[in-house]
């Protein structure tokens, strides 16, 4: 009992630290948007160049995420998260002194390489402490670290920039990153839930399966999965394809949020620097209670036996559809406060995929491959971030007014989100995917066994063996 209590306590310590990890991660992302106007002034940047700065963050983001995802199949996440946080802290300090456009680009590229694997590894580390039926709330807490990062960054980093300069914001982020690394090395730990799940799979022999009662579907979903599934089957699975589409849509919203939302508040809607900082915090902060409530409600439904397709898939597809509607409304002739409401709804609903997407991935992929697939999905979907900030910069730079340029960008964004939500609504079906992937694993295992049998089979069988007369 004492050991179980200690393990439960340690699990929530890890969740708290990973929450702070994501908070720092998104504060690092948000600082460019918050410092956009003074940086453009001091460095002489055009809107197109600022867009390139935002997009440069994603140059190595996807590649790094995939590489670290496969490494996470073999290396403890404790050490991987520590490496990432060290990189984050290190690349902030060059921006404290004299900064040139090439140096700014280089630091954002390196930061992107360090942050590419962050969310996937943070979720992977959390899932090692909780089984599938208990993951909603921990996932929501970790995901809210992203919102809190932008929520805290708005007023705090803006205050530093107003009272000192924008260089001070980068210094503060570097120091905070170094402090988190120290805490993680002292108190971070690796969970063992995946090991128990794999043992369940190993113990589920045909003989025991025929004599034991089946486990309830929601609680033992991973125990029914094979140890491994061919990656080609994962790449073609409709549920995972649907999750990718929604993740791509979510990153379109997210990359514009931390690169251009603060600038839109100032250049498009006419708010002051202080007001823009606080409004940015309101926009991202409103998503926190909504996400926690939706997470609890989804887990409640899931525990009552409601399908994952309904309790997770439909919720996420619907959220992206509402996000599309919110951004399309910003292009209409409504007041500035109503446009802020639309941005708030869009930012909040657009991030639900980062809560429910990993849950569904963890549901249908074997634990041995989960870290890699979380990273693959996250990294490939973040290609949206490579395109969206630069494209918005072109819209803003080419339009007859800054406000019109932002509206053109939001119109295109809303249209893409509509297509993604409709497609994902039909594609996502975790229960069907579990059956499909289990069958694919069984077929692959049968093919392997036949291949091994053929290797050891004599080239020509005696007539007696073949039944020939």
GIHU-V829901 format. One record per run of one state. SS is the DSSP state (@ for helix, = for strand, . for the rest). FROM is the first residue (numbers start at 0). TO is the last residue. If there is no record, write none. Layout:
# GIHU-V829901
ss: [SS & SS]
from: [FROM & FROM]
to: [TO & TO]
This chain:
# GIHU-V829901
ss: [. & @ & . & @ & . & @ & . & @ & . & @ & . & @ & . & @ & . & @ & . & @ & . & @ & . & @ & . & @ & . & @ & . & @ & . & @ & . & @ & . & @ & . & @ & . & @ & . & @ & . & @ & . & @ & . & @ & .]
from: [0 & 1 & 34 & 35 & 43 & 46 & 56 & 60 & 71 & 76 & 96 & 100 & 115 & 117 & 127 & 131 & 163 & 165 & 187 & 192 & 203 & 205 & 211 & 221 & 224 & 230 & 236 & 237 & 268 & 272 & 303 & 307 & 329 & 335 & 350 & 352 & 364 & 366 & 381 & 382 & 398 & 401 & 427 & 429 & 456 & 462 & 466]
to: [0 & 33 & 34 & 42 & 45 & 55 & 59 & 70 & 75 & 95 & 99 & 114 & 116 & 126 & 130 & 162 & 164 & 186 & 191 & 202 & 204 & 210 & 220 & 223 & 229 & 235 & 236 & 267 & 271 & 302 & 306 & 328 & 334 & 349 & 351 & 363 & 365 & 380 & 381 & 397 & 400 & 426 & 428 & 455 & 461 & 465 & 468]
